């Protein structure tokens, strides 16, 4: 069955959030990320300012991603620079991994960013997300300047010129 990428209907926001939180749950163990899972699950809130896309297989939402074009997931943050788009919260349900959903979501983000006139796309990830880092490299993303927080947490930065 082929994977379809599209925007979720408002009635699908709750399921989209549940799937995305499930994708991140394994990375929360041993961290203080638990509140982040609630934020990830709140698709309706961020869909007001950003583009949310879902991967659907056989009628089931199996993954999602948020693309920041003219707004950010955090309403207090400035929008990305006019030439950039930023990928957030890419996640595929653990039982649906390895079938191409993440790559399909990434391709859709790149296409939407190009359609919006963006010439660069950026994203962040962590050391724990090894498979994601490998995929980003295979898709032509290169490392940018990482962000190190006061507690020592490192947010890895990637970008790709479109």
N, C-alpha and C positions, 0 to 999 in steps of 0.2 A: 504494500500500500504506500502510495506517495505521501510525502509530507507537504501540507499546505501551510503557508505563512500568510497571516492576515491580522487585522486589528480585531481584538475581541469585542463582542457586543457588551454593553453595560451589564447585562444579566450574566455574563461570563467572567466578570471581574473577580468575584469571590473564588471561583475555581482556578482562575489564572494565578491568583495570589497564593492559594493553597499549594499548587504545583511548584511555584517558584520557591516558596519557603521550604518545601520538601527537598528541593534541589540543594539548598544551602544548609540544611540541618546537620549534615555530617561535618561541616566545617565549624560548627558552633561549639562542639565538644571541647571542653577545657579552655574556653574563651569567655569573654563577657559580651558576646554577640547576640545573646538571646533577645534583647530588645530590637535588634536589627531584623530578626525574623518577622516581627509584627509589622515593621515598616515595609519590608519586602512584600508582605501579604496584602498591604493596602493599595491595591491597584487603582481603585476608583479615585483615590486622593491624587496620585501622581498623573493619572490619565488626563487630568484637567490642564496640565502644563506640558506634558511630554507625549511622545508617541510610544504606545505599548503595542508590541506585536506578539502573537502567539504562534507556536508550531502545533499543528493539528494533524493527527494520524488516525485514520479510521473513526473520525468523529470525536476523538478524545484530545483534549489539550494536554500536550506532553512537555511543553517548555514555553518560555517567554523571554522577552528582552525589552528593555526600555531605552529609547533613543532620545537624547536631549538635543533639540534643534533650537527652538526659540525660548525654551524654559528649562528649568532644572527640576529634578525630583525634590530638592529642598527649595521651598518657595522663597527663602531669603537669599539664595545664591544668585549671582548675576548669570544671565544666559551665556552659553559658550560664545567665544569670538565669532564674528560673522562668517568666517571661512571654515569653521569647525563644527563637527557634530561629536557627541560623546555617548558612548555605549555604557549602559548601567544594567546591573541585575540580570545578566544572562544566566539562565538556569534551565536545565532539563531534568525532569523527574528521574530519580535513580533507576527505575525499572524500564526506562525508555532510552537510556544512553547507548551510544555506539551505532545509531541508525541514521545519523546525519542531521538531526534536528538543530543542533548548535550551529553547524556550518550553514544550514539554510537560514537560520535567524541572522547570522552575521552577514550573509550575502544580501538579505533583505535590508538590513541596516545600511550597508554600503550603497545600495541602490537608492534608498530613500534619501540618504545624505546627498548623493550626487544630484538627484532630482530637485533637491532644495538649494542647489548651488554651492554646496560645501566642497572644499578641496582637500580637507584633512579630516580624519576620524580618529578619535582617541578613546582609550579605555584604561581602567585600572583593575588590578587583580592582586592576589596575595601569593606568597610562597606556597601555602597549603594547596592551592588550586593548580596542581602540577599538570593535569590533563588539559586544562584550559590554556595554560601558558604554552604548552606544546602546540595546541591548535592555533593559537594566535600567531606563533612563529611560522607555522605551515601556510597560513593565509597571507603572509607578507607583512605582518605587523613587526615593528622594531621597538626596542626599548627606548623610552624617553627618560626624563629626570624623575626619579622616585620621590615620594613624599614620606618623610620620617616624622612621626608624631612624638610628642614629648615623652610618652610611655615606652618608646622604642619600636612601636608597631610600624611596619614598612608597607606602604601601598605602592605596588609596582606599576609603572606607567608604560603604556604602549601607544604607538600611533602608526597610521598608514596614510600616505598621500594618495588621494583618489584621482 
